[in-house]
Amino acid sequence: MRKNLLKFDLIEPVGKRVVIRKDDNRRETKSGIVLPGNHEIPTLTGRVIAISKLIENDEDFPIRQYDKVLFDPREAIPVEFDPDNKLFVVPLDKVLAIFRKSPVNNALADDEAPADSD
């Protein structure tokens, strides 16, 4: 018997939720130590790949598509959308932080400002 399999190309969260593609767990520490066997460093970071319309249309929410975020996985719902199963629907209040790059030019300008001469 042949099953009809549906292939989806898009996932759109509803309410105050986002879809996050979880980063890979690391098998090596930052200092280069390779962890033995099945030991891995759990990763709680990922990229936002979809945002609900409610969040997208509200300027009070600073999160945007493709932001790198830190999230609490306890209430993240796994989505079997891709073979690697790295997608999770996450309530917005479980997104704990957004990683941003600081403008280097502004930081340097503040540090290199000439001292006031008296």
WOMO-V822690 format. One record per residue. RES is the residue in three letters. PHI is phi in degrees with one decimal (none if undefined). Layout:
res = <RES	RES>
phi = <PHI	PHI>
This chain:
res = <MET	ARG	LYS	ASN	LEU	LEU	LYS	PHE	ASP	LEU	ILE	GLU	PRO	VAL	GLY	LYS	ARG	VAL	VAL	ILE	ARG	LYS	ASP	ASP	ASN	ARG	ARG	GLU	THR	LYS	SER	GLY	ILE	VAL	LEU	PRO	GLY	ASN	HIS	GLU	ILE	PRO	THR	LEU	THR	GLY	ARG	VAL	ILE	ALA	ILE	SER	LYS	LEU	ILE	GLU	ASN	ASP	GLU	ASP	PHE	PRO	ILE	ARG	GLN	TYR	ASP	LYS	VAL	LEU	PHE	ASP	PRO	ARG	GLU	ALA	ILE	PRO	VAL	GLU	PHE	ASP	PRO	ASP	ASN	LYS	LEU	PHE	VAL	VAL	PRO	LEU	ASP	LYS	VAL	LEU	ALA	ILE	PHE	ARG	LYS	SER	PRO	VAL	ASN	ASN	ALA	LEU	ALA	ASP	ASP	GLU	ALA	PRO	ALA	ASP	SER	ASP>
phi = <none	-98.7	-89.2	-84.5	-101.9	-92.8	-109.8	-101.9	-110.6	-146.0	-128.7	-125.3	-71.4	-119.9	69.8	-92.9	-137.2	-130.7	-107.6	-119.7	-93.6	-67.4	-67.3	-68.1	-68.5	-95.7	-104.9	-137.4	-76.0	-61.2	-83.2	98.9	-78.8	-84.8	-80.7	-76.9	56.4	-91.6	-73.2	-140.7	-89.3	-64.5	-108.7	-115.8	-116.9	-173.7	-108.8	-74.6	-107.9	-151.5	-129.1	-67.8	-59.9	-59.8	-75.3	-60.7	-90.0	-111.3	-70.9	-74.3	-99.9	-80.5	-81.6	-132.9	-60.0	77.2	-65.7	-89.5	-133.1	-105.9	-136.6	-87.4	-77.8	-64.0	-111.8	-77.5	-100.9	-67.5	-117.5	-85.8	-107.1	-129.0	-61.9	-80.7	51.1	-104.8	-92.8	-138.5	-90.0	-124.8	-61.8	-57.6	-73.4	-99.3	-85.8	-90.2	-158.6	-117.8	-84.4	-127.1	-90.0	-83.4	-65.7	-64.6	-61.0	-67.8	-65.3	-68.1	-62.0	-67.7	-71.6	-98.8	-63.6	-65.0	-71.7	-68.7	-95.6	-94.2>
